[in-house]
């Protein structure tokens, strides 16, 4: 029988290093989790509702996104 467990080899990511990585929040995590007064809560709620109902992505929005992507690739 084989046991599939973490090895004792030290590498760029090891169990000991992962514990240190996840215990301290990064600057980006702190900025995202901090409440911001710039958030338009009405817009966020409307978009969440449209996503839940499946009406957020329209063919027009897809075309606009594809056009912007094509412009960026040129």
N, C-alpha and C positions, 0 to 999 in steps of 0.2 A: 504494500500500500504506500502511496506517495502522499506526502503532506505538502500542499502548496502554500507556503508562507513567505513573508518577506525574508530576504537574505540578509546576512550580516555584512555584506560588502558595502562600504561607504562609497557613495557616488554623489552626483549633483543633487539628487533627491533621495533622502533616506528617511526612515521613520523619525529619527531624532530631529532632523532638519525640518520636517513637515510640522512638527509640534510648534517649533519656534515661528514658522511662517504664518500659521493660522491663529496664533494667540495675539498678535499685535496687528491692529487694523492699519492698512496702508492709507496714504493721503487721499487717494481716489475713493476708498471706501468711506472715509470720514466725510468727504465732501458730498457724496451721494446720500449718505444716511442723515446728514444734517438737514433740518427743515429749511426751506428757502422761501422767501417772500415773493420771489419772481415766478413761482408756479401759478399758472392759471388753472385753478382747481375745476372751474366749470368746463374748460376745454378738456382737461384730463378725464373727467367723468363722462363727457360726451363721446370722446374717442374710445374709452373703455366699453361703453355701452354699444357703440357701433361695431367694435371688434367682436364682442360677445354675440351680437345678433348676426354677424357675418356680412354686414353691409359696408364695412370700412373700406375694403379694397374694391375699387370700381375699375372698369376697363379704362376710363379716362385717366385715373391715377397711375395705372400700370403703364399706359402710353407715355405719360409725362415722365415717369421714372426711367423708362427705356430711352427716351429722347435725351435726358440729362446724362445717362450712362454713355450713350453714343457720343455725345459732345465731349465728355471727359476722356474717352478713349482716343479721340482724334488728335 
